[in-house]
Amino acid sequence: MLSGAAQYAQFVYSVPQRHASVQQVSVRVFPTGPRQGRAEGEIEFGGGLVLKVAERIDFGNRCFTYYGYMVRRGAEILYWYDSQPHPDN
C-alpha cells in the first residue's frame, strides 16, 4: 500500500468501492519528491459525517511522517487525531 504515490492513490481512490458507507472521496495523493508524497482532502460518509485527511508519506521507508485527521458533522468538530505530541494526554 505504501510502495509509491501511484499505488497509494489507487488504494485511496478505491475506498468507495470497498466501503458502502463512503459517499465521496475528494482526497488527492501526489508525489512531493522521489520517495515522498502527500495526501490531502476529505472523505464523505452517510449521515453527514466528513473525515478530513492530511498525510505526509515516506514511500522509501513505507511510513507516515505526519498525519492529521478530523471528523465533523456540519460545522461541529467531533474529534481529531494527529501525530503531534499532546502534553495533556
C-alpha positions in Angstrom: 0.0 0.0 0.0 2.8 2.5 0.8 5.1 1.4 -2.0 4.6 4.6 -4.1 2.3 7.6 -4.7 0.5 5.9 -7.6 -0.2 2.7 -5.6 -1.4 4.7 -2.6 -3.6 6.9 -4.8 -5.2 3.8 -6.2 -5.9 2.5 -2.7 -7.4 5.8 -1.6 -9.5 6.3 -4.7 -11.0 2.8 -4.5 -12.3 3.3 -0.9 -15.9 3.9 -2.1 -15.9 0.5 -3.9 -14.7 -1.2 -0.7 -16.9 0.6 1.8 -20.6 1.2 1.1 -20.9 3.9 3.7 -18.5 6.2 1.8 -20.3 8.5 -0.5 -17.5 10.6 -1.9 -13.7 10.8 -1.8 -12.0 14.1 -2.6 -8.6 13.1 -1.2 -5.7 13.8 -3.6 -2.5 11.9 -3.5 0.6 13.4 -5.1 4.4 13.0 -5.0 6.5 15.7 -3.4 9.8 14.1 -4.1 11.3 10.8 -5.5 10.3 8.8 -2.4 7.8 11.2 -0.6 4.2 12.2 -1.1 1.2 13.9 0.4 -2.5 13.0 0.7 -5.0 15.8 1.4 -8.8 16.1 1.2 -12.0 14.7 2.6 -14.0 11.5 2.7 -17.8 12.0 3.0 -19.9 9.3 4.7 -23.6 8.9 5.2 -25.3 10.8 7.9 -23.3 14.0 7.2 -20.0 12.8 8.6 -16.9 14.1 6.9 -13.3 12.9 7.6 -10.6 15.5 6.7 -7.3 13.8 5.8 -3.8 15.3 5.8 -0.8 12.9 5.4 2.9 13.1 4.6 4.3 9.8 3.4 7.8 8.4 3.1 7.3 5.7 0.5 11.0 4.7 0.7 10.6 3.7 4.4 6.9 2.9 4.0 5.7 5.1 6.8 3.7 8.3 7.5 5.9 11.1 8.7 2.9 13.2 9.6 -0.8 12.6 9.8 -3.8 14.6 10.8 -7.5 13.5 10.7 -10.6 15.5 11.8 -14.1 14.2 11.9 -17.0 16.6 11.7 -20.7 16.7 11.1 -21.7 20.0 9.6 -19.7 22.7 11.4 -19.3 20.6 14.6 -15.9 19.0 15.0 -16.5 15.7 16.7 -12.9 14.6 17.2 -9.4 14.7 15.7 -6.1 12.8 15.7 -2.7 13.9 14.7 1.0 12.9 15.0 1.9 15.9 17.1 2.8 15.3 20.8 0.0 16.3 23.2 1.2 17.2 26.7 -2.1 16.7 28.3 -2.5 13.1 27.1 
